[in-house]
Amino acid sequence: ALKFINYILKSPSTTRKDLHRLAMIAELVVHFKIGNIDLLESKLNSYKKFLSKNLPVFGFETEIAPFFIKIINEPENNNHFLQFNKTVDSVLTAEKKEIYKHYIPFHYFKK
């Protein structure tokens, strides 16, 4: 997965903005799932810096870093996963971007 994610991330000027953001999100999820927590924290810092310079494509993007910090600190607490998935679903519905729901990899987390 990281091979294809990195391929997309290496060409942000030629990739659609929404696909580039989905790849950035997927990269965070993959690093969490394979246990690269130190690298994940570095990627989260880069992601937060990126968001400070660019407008979010999805309304929930500003909630991603706090979510990951919660699950890094309390991975056994399923409420974090449930609450964040509800947030993602409600934001996508409000923004009329439900089509992206199946491409956002947070459903791979515990429910």
Secondary structure, DSSP 8 states (H G I E B T S, - for coil): -HHHHHHHHT-TTTS-HHHHHHHHHHHHHHHHHTT-HHHHHHHHHHHHHHHHHS--SSTTGGGHHHHHHHHHH-TT-HHHHHHHHHHHHHHHHHTT-GGGGGGSGGGGS--
